Amino acid sequence: MSRRVVAAVTALGLAMGLGACAPEPEKINIGVDQVDGSLPSDMTKQMQALTEKAMTSIGASGAIVSVSVPWSGEWVAGVGTSGAGGPKVDPSMTFKAVNVTRPMTCDLLYALVDKGTVKLDDSVTEWLDAYPGQSKVTLGQLCDSTSGLHSYLGSVFSRVRATPERVWNPRELVAYGIGQPAAFEPGARYGDSDTGYVLLGLVLERAAGKPLAELYDEYVFDPLGMTSSTYPAGVGGGDRLKGSYLVTGKNKKPDCSAPTDMTDLTSSIGAASAGVVSDVSDLSTYVRSLAVGARPYDTDKRFENPRPVNGEQPTWFTTGGGTFQAGSLIGQYGSLPGYMVAAFADRETGMSVVVVLNDSRASANVARLLAWQLAALASKAPAADGRTAPEIGLPWTADSLSSQLDGYAICGE
């Protein structure tokens, strides 16, 4: 019996009510002993100043930041306003988690591998015969973004901006990606591909006999108590941070005075690549659990052989398992119209940094570099009473990244 038939039989059984009797997932203690208190005020002032500078440089009206240092304390803050002239940013606001969805999709893959449902070296066509041209592409390559598949977002970007409320079928998104010639042979190198993650999501739905929303709940959100995180077809719930996009002005430069509201862009445009909605508290918990390997299906093999991001980046900046690795940090970053997000955590201590900026016209590298600046400061936080500060040797300082950030500025003086 083929795997596709087995999956179909499984789905039928679930439809007959087997799924309704499934037990509640066991809650996972991620094992990070976090000091209950605030980081020193002089440090948080530096962090706020860096955040405000990044906001000004890209025309963002607001930001939400979460910095958690286990041995010292935390800083969770809303900075600026939710939309131009809007209310003050509340750090509990929800937003599109964009590319932080990618390691979550890989989590589902590794969870199903752990159950014996799929294998990393399974071909796409073992599960989805509608894509015969992807017979050489494996599930592991989709997760690692080494499939060679082109991205789809550039092909539909103008339509996304024109009709943000449209709900996109993930198969249509995949079609835009695979309709273009492959960038390279599968497995040859890393190449960012939103198409690959959306295709992986389709495979995992077929293999598990469940929709992605249920799989995220079962393996990611519920076990970690991520109560503000969802995988919606629409825009998500809660008090949402307003997101914007800067259009091109008369001088052919971004018009920083007239942001376009993209808050209601449907998360369906991100699908299994960027479709999760969350808040900074949940993403901090998530990226910590990912970094320290807290889940039953976590395995070091996922990150054992990372690849260079590209030849222009330092050797300590690598990628694998749906994540980026930078020194001892592991996480993800990216953007969709309205938001740019970065979430990283230290693999040894569980120190975490989550950053969201509510404008997306500039490069998402702004969010990444800001998160790394905050991590550099946080790594030097003094120990609270009864604690010992560990040695975290990040290969950069907050100051050393300033010129790179300045290079991505599109607004301000």
C-alpha positions as CSV (number, residue, x, y, z in Angstrom):
1,M,0.0,0.0,0.0
2,S,1.5,3.4,-1.0
3,R,2.1,6.1,1.5
4,R,-0.5,8.3,-0.1
5,V,-3.1,5.7,0.4
6,V,-2.1,5.2,4.0
7,A,-2.4,8.9,4.6
8,A,-5.8,8.9,3.0
9,V,-7.0,6.1,5.2
10,T,-5.6,7.9,8.2
11,A,-7.5,11.0,7.3
12,L,-10.7,9.0,6.9
13,G,-10.3,7.6,10.3
14,L,-9.8,11.0,11.8
15,A,-13.0,12.2,10.0
16,M,-14.9,9.4,11.7
17,G,-14.1,10.8,15.1
18,L,-10.8,9.3,16.1
19,G,-9.2,12.7,16.3
20,A,-11.9,14.1,18.6
21,C,-10.7,11.7,21.3
22,A,-7.0,12.6,21.1
23,P,-5.5,13.4,24.5
24,E,-4.3,16.9,25.4
25,P,-0.6,17.3,24.6
26,E,1.8,17.2,27.5
27,K,3.1,20.7,28.4
28,I,6.8,21.0,27.9
29,N,9.1,22.8,30.3
30,I,11.8,24.2,28.1
31,G,14.3,24.1,31.0
32,V,15.4,27.7,31.0
33,D,15.7,29.1,34.6
34,Q,14.7,32.7,33.9
35,V,15.3,35.4,36.6
36,D,12.1,37.1,37.5
37,G,13.1,40.7,37.2
38,S,14.1,43.5,34.9
39,L,17.4,44.1,33.1
40,P,19.4,47.0,34.4
41,S,18.0,50.4,33.4
42,D,21.2,51.6,31.8
43,M,21.2,48.6,29.5
44,T,17.5,48.9,28.6
45,K,18.0,52.6,27.7
46,Q,20.7,51.5,25.3
47,M,18.4,48.9,23.8
48,Q,15.6,51.4,23.4
49,A,17.9,53.9,21.7
50,L,19.0,51.2,19.2
51,T,15.4,50.2,18.6
52,E,14.3,53.8,18.0
53,K,17.2,54.4,15.6
54,A,16.3,51.4,13.6
55,M,12.6,52.5,13.5
56,T,13.6,55.9,12.2
57,S,15.9,54.5,9.5
58,I,13.0,52.5,7.9
59,G,10.0,54.7,8.6
60,A,8.4,52.3,11.2
61,S,6.0,54.0,13.6
62,G,6.3,51.2,16.2
63,A,8.2,48.2,17.4
64,I,7.9,45.4,20.0
65,V,11.0,44.0,21.6
66,S,11.5,41.1,24.0
67,V,15.0,40.4,25.5
68,S,15.2,37.6,28.1
69,V,18.5,36.9,29.9
70,P,18.1,33.9,32.2
71,W,20.8,34.9,34.7
72,S,19.9,38.6,34.8
73,G,16.3,39.7,33.9
74,E,14.1,40.7,31.0
75,W,13.1,43.7,29.0
76,V,9.8,43.6,27.1
77,A,8.6,46.8,25.6
78,G,6.4,48.5,23.1
79,V,8.1,51.4,21.4
80,G,6.3,54.1,19.4
81,T,2.8,53.9,18.1
82,S,0.6,51.3,16.4
83,G,0.4,53.1,13.0
84,A,1.1,56.7,12.3
85,G,-0.8,58.8,14.9
86,G,-2.2,55.6,16.5
87,P,-2.2,54.4,20.1
88,K,1.0,53.5,22.0
89,V,2.3,50.1,21.1
90,D,1.4,47.5,23.7
91,P,3.9,44.6,23.9
92,S,1.1,42.1,24.0
93,M,-0.1,43.0,20.5
94,T,-0.1,40.2,17.9
95,F,1.5,40.4,14.5
96,K,2.5,38.2,11.5
97,A,5.5,36.1,12.6
98,V,6.6,35.9,9.0
99,N,9.6,33.7,8.4
100,V,9.7,32.5,12.0
101,T,7.0,30.2,10.6
102,R,9.7,28.3,8.7
103,P,11.4,26.5,11.6
104,M,7.9,25.7,12.9
105,T,7.1,23.9,9.6
106,C,10.4,22.1,9.9
107,D,9.4,21.1,13.5
108,L,6.4,19.4,12.0
109,L,8.7,17.5,9.6
110,Y,11.0,16.3,12.4
111,A,8.0,15.4,14.6
112,L,6.6,13.2,11.8
113,V,10.0,11.7,11.2
114,D,10.2,10.9,14.9
115,K,6.8,9.1,14.7
116,G,8.0,7.2,11.6
117,T,5.4,8.8,9.3
118,V,7.9,10.3,6.9
119,K,11.7,10.3,6.3
120,L,13.9,13.3,5.6
121,D,15.1,11.7,2.3
122,D,11.5,11.0,1.1
123,S,11.0,12.6,-2.3
124,V,8.2,15.1,-2.8
125,T,6.6,12.8,-5.3
126,E,6.4,10.0,-2.8
127,W,3.6,12.0,-1.2
128,L,2.3,14.4,-3.9
129,D,2.2,13.0,-7.4
130,A,0.9,16.3,-8.7
131,Y,4.5,17.6,-8.8
132,P,6.4,15.0,-11.0
133,G,9.1,17.6,-11.8
134,Q,10.2,17.6,-8.1
135,S,11.1,13.9,-8.0
136,K,14.7,14.7,-7.0
137,V,13.7,17.1,-4.2
138,T,13.6,15.6,-0.7
139,L,11.7,16.8,2.4
140,G,14.9,17.5,4.2
141,Q,16.0,19.8,1.3
142,L,12.7,21.7,1.5
143,C,13.3,22.3,5.2
144,D,16.9,23.3,4.7
145,S,16.0,25.5,1.7
146,T,18.4,23.7,-0.6
147,S,15.8,22.5,-3.1
148,G,16.7,25.1,-5.8
149,L,13.0,26.1,-6.1
150,H,12.4,29.8,-7.0
151,S,10.4,32.0,-4.6
152,Y,6.9,33.0,-5.4
153,L,6.4,36.2,-3.6
154,G,8.1,38.4,-6.2
155,S,5.7,37.1,-8.8
156,V,2.6,38.0,-6.9
157,F,3.7,41.0,-4.9
158,S,1.9,43.7,-6.9
159,R,-1.4,41.7,-6.6
160,V,-0.8,41.2,-2.9
161,R,-0.6,44.9,-2.4
162,A,-3.6,45.6,-4.6
163,T,-5.9,43.0,-3.0
164,P,-4.5,42.3,0.5
165,E,-7.7,40.7,1.7
166,R,-7.5,37.9,-0.9
167,V,-7.1,34.4,0.5
168,W,-4.4,32.5,-1.4
169,N,-4.5,28.7,-2.0
170,P,-1.0,27.3,-1.2
171,R,-1.0,25.2,-4.3
172,E,-1.3,28.4,-6.4
173,L,1.6,29.9,-4.5
174,V,3.7,26.8,-5.2
175,A,2.7,26.9,-8.9
176,Y,4.3,30.4,-9.2
177,G,7.5,29.1,-7.7
178,I,7.9,25.8,-9.6
179,G,6.7,27.5,-12.8
180,Q,10.2,29.2,-13.0
181,P,13.4,27.2,-13.9
182,A,15.2,25.8,-10.9
183,A,18.0,28.0,-9.5
184,F,20.3,25.1,-9.0
185,E,20.3,21.3,-8.6
186,P,18.6,20.0,-5.4
187,G,21.1,19.9,-2.5
188,A,23.8,21.9,-4.2
189,R,23.6,24.9,-1.9
190,Y,21.4,27.1,0.1
191,G,18.9,29.4,-1.7
192,D,16.1,31.2,0.0
193,S,12.8,29.6,-1.1
194,D,9.4,30.4,0.3
195,T,8.0,28.0,-2.3
196,G,9.9,25.1,-0.7
197,Y,8.3,25.6,2.7
198,V,4.8,26.0,1.3
199,L,5.4,22.7,-0.7
200,L,6.7,21.1,2.5
201,G,3.5,22.1,4.3
202,L,1.4,20.4,1.6
203,V,3.4,17.2,1.9
204,L,3.0,17.2,5.7
205,E,-0.7,17.7,5.5
206,R,-1.0,14.7,3.2
207,A,1.3,12.5,5.3
208,A,-0.4,13.3,8.6
209,G,-3.9,13.4,7.3
210,K,-4.5,16.7,9.1
211,P,-4.6,20.4,8.1
212,L,-1.5,22.4,9.0
213,A,-3.4,24.5,11.6
214,E,-4.0,21.3,13.6
215,L,-0.4,20.2,13.2
216,Y,1.0,23.5,14.4
217,D,-1.3,23.2,17.4
218,E,-0.4,19.6,18.2
219,Y,3.4,19.8,17.9
220,V,4.3,23.5,18.4
221,F,1.7,25.8,20.0
222,D,-0.1,23.7,22.5
223,P,2.9,21.8,24.1
224,L,4.7,25.2,24.6
225,G,1.6,27.0,25.9
226,M,1.7,29.5,22.9
227,T,-1.8,30.7,23.5
228,S,-1.5,33.8,21.3
229,S,-0.2,31.9,18.2
230,T,-2.4,30.7,15.4
231,Y,-2.1,29.6,11.8
232,P,-5.0,31.5,10.2
233,A,-6.2,31.9,6.7
234,G,-7.2,35.4,7.6
235,V,-5.4,38.0,9.6
236,G,-5.4,36.6,13.1
237,G,-7.1,37.8,16.3
238,G,-6.3,39.8,19.4
239,D,-5.1,43.5,19.5
240,R,-3.0,43.6,16.4
241,L,0.0,45.8,15.8
242,K,-0.7,47.9,12.7
243,G,1.7,47.2,9.9
244,S,2.6,49.3,6.9
245,Y,4.5,49.5,3.6
246,L,6.1,52.6,2.1
247,V,5.2,53.2,-1.6
248,T,7.6,54.8,-4.0
249,G,7.4,58.6,-4.2
250,K,7.9,61.1,-7.0
251,N,11.7,61.0,-6.5
252,K,11.7,57.2,-7.0
253,K,12.5,56.7,-3.4
254,P,10.3,55.3,-0.6
255,D,7.7,57.9,0.5
256,C,8.4,57.9,4.2
257,S,5.5,60.4,4.9
258,A,2.7,58.2,3.5
259,P,2.7,54.6,4.8
260,T,0.2,52.2,3.3
261,D,-1.7,50.2,5.9
262,M,-1.1,46.5,5.3
263,T,-2.5,45.2,8.6
264,D,-5.3,43.3,6.9
265,L,-3.1,41.4,4.5
266,T,-4.1,37.8,4.9
267,S,-1.6,35.4,6.4
268,S,-2.5,33.0,3.6
269,I,0.1,34.7,1.4
270,G,2.8,33.3,3.7
271,A,1.3,29.8,4.2
272,A,3.8,27.3,5.6
273,S,6.6,29.8,4.9
274,A,5.3,32.8,6.8
275,G,1.7,32.4,7.8
276,V,1.8,32.2,11.6
277,V,0.4,35.0,13.7
278,S,1.9,35.4,17.2
279,D,3.2,37.8,19.9
280,V,6.7,38.4,21.3
281,S,6.0,36.3,24.5
282,D,5.1,33.3,22.4
283,L,8.0,33.7,20.0
284,S,10.5,34.1,22.9
285,T,9.2,30.8,24.3
286,Y,9.3,29.2,20.9
287,V,12.9,30.2,19.9
288,R,14.2,29.2,23.3
289,S,12.7,25.8,23.0
290,L,14.1,25.5,19.5
291,A,17.6,26.6,20.6
292,V,17.9,24.3,23.6
293,G,16.2,21.3,22.0
294,A,13.3,21.0,24.5
295,R,10.8,19.1,22.4
296,P,10.7,15.2,22.2
297,Y,11.4,15.3,18.5
298,D,14.3,17.8,18.7
299,T,17.6,16.4,17.4
300,D,21.1,17.8,17.1
301,K,21.3,16.3,13.6
302,R,19.0,19.0,12.4
303,F,21.7,21.6,12.9
304,E,24.9,19.5,12.6
305,N,26.0,20.4,9.1
306,P,24.9,24.0,8.4
307,R,25.7,25.6,5.1
308,P,27.1,29.1,4.3
309,V,24.4,31.6,3.7
310,N,26.5,33.0,0.8
311,G,30.1,33.7,0.0
312,E,29.8,37.3,1.2
313,Q,28.8,36.5,4.8
314,P,31.2,35.6,7.7
315,T,31.8,31.9,8.2
316,W,29.9,32.0,11.5
317,F,26.7,33.0,9.7
318,T,25.2,29.7,8.5
319,T,21.8,28.1,7.8
320,G,20.1,24.7,8.2
321,G,17.0,23.1,9.6
322,G,14.8,26.1,8.7
323,T,17.0,28.4,10.8
324,F,20.0,30.7,10.6
325,Q,22.9,30.2,13.0
326,A,25.1,33.1,14.1
327,G,27.8,32.2,16.6
328,S,25.9,30.5,19.4
329,L,22.6,32.0,18.4
330,I,19.9,30.2,16.3
331,G,16.7,31.6,14.9
332,Q,15.0,33.2,11.9
333,Y,14.1,36.5,10.4
334,G,12.2,37.9,7.4
335,S,9.4,40.2,6.3
336,L,6.0,40.3,4.6
337,P,4.2,43.5,3.6
338,G,3.5,45.3,7.0
339,Y,6.1,43.7,9.3
340,M,9.7,42.5,9.7
341,V,10.5,40.1,12.5
342,A,13.6,38.5,13.9
343,A,13.8,35.9,16.7
344,F,17.1,34.4,18.0
345,A,18.2,32.4,21.1
346,D,21.4,31.2,22.5
347,R,21.8,27.4,22.3
348,E,23.7,27.1,25.6
349,T,21.9,29.5,27.9
350,G,18.5,30.1,26.3
351,M,19.0,33.9,26.2
352,S,16.5,35.2,23.6
353,V,15.8,38.3,21.6
354,V,12.6,38.9,19.6
355,V,12.2,42.1,17.5
356,V,9.2,43.2,15.3
357,L,9.2,46.4,13.3
358,N,5.9,47.6,11.8
359,D,7.1,48.6,8.3
360,S,8.5,46.3,5.7
361,R,9.8,48.3,2.8
362,A,13.4,48.1,3.8
363,S,15.5,44.9,3.9
364,A,14.6,42.5,6.6
365,N,18.3,42.6,7.5
366,V,17.4,45.6,9.6
367,A,15.4,43.3,12.0
368,R,18.2,40.7,12.0
369,L,21.0,43.2,12.8
370,L,18.9,45.0,15.5
371,A,18.2,41.7,17.2
372,W,22.0,40.9,17.0
373,Q,22.8,44.3,18.5
374,L,20.4,43.7,21.4
375,A,21.8,40.2,21.9
376,A,25.4,41.6,22.1
377,L,24.3,43.9,24.9
378,A,22.2,41.2,26.6
379,S,25.1,38.8,26.6
380,K,27.0,41.2,28.9
381,A,24.2,41.6,31.4
382,P,25.3,41.4,35.0
383,A,24.2,38.4,37.1
384,A,21.4,38.8,39.5
385,D,21.9,37.9,43.2
386,G,22.7,34.2,43.5
387,R,23.3,33.8,39.8
388,T,26.5,33.5,37.7
389,A,26.9,35.2,34.3
390,P,28.1,32.7,31.7
391,E,30.7,33.5,29.0
392,I,28.9,34.1,25.7
393,G,31.4,35.0,23.0
394,L,29.3,36.5,20.2
395,P,31.5,37.4,17.1
396,W,30.2,40.9,17.0
397,T,29.4,43.9,19.2
398,A,26.5,46.3,19.0
399,D,28.8,49.0,17.7
400,S,30.3,46.8,15.0
401,L,26.9,46.3,13.4
402,S,26.0,50.0,13.3
403,S,27.5,50.8,9.9
404,Q,25.7,47.8,8.3
405,L,22.4,49.0,9.7
406,D,23.1,52.5,8.4
407,G,23.5,51.0,5.0
408,Y,19.9,49.7,5.0
409,A,18.4,53.1,6.0
410,I,15.7,54.4,3.6
411,C,14.2,57.2,5.8
412,G,15.4,59.8,8.2
413,E,18.4,62.1,7.7
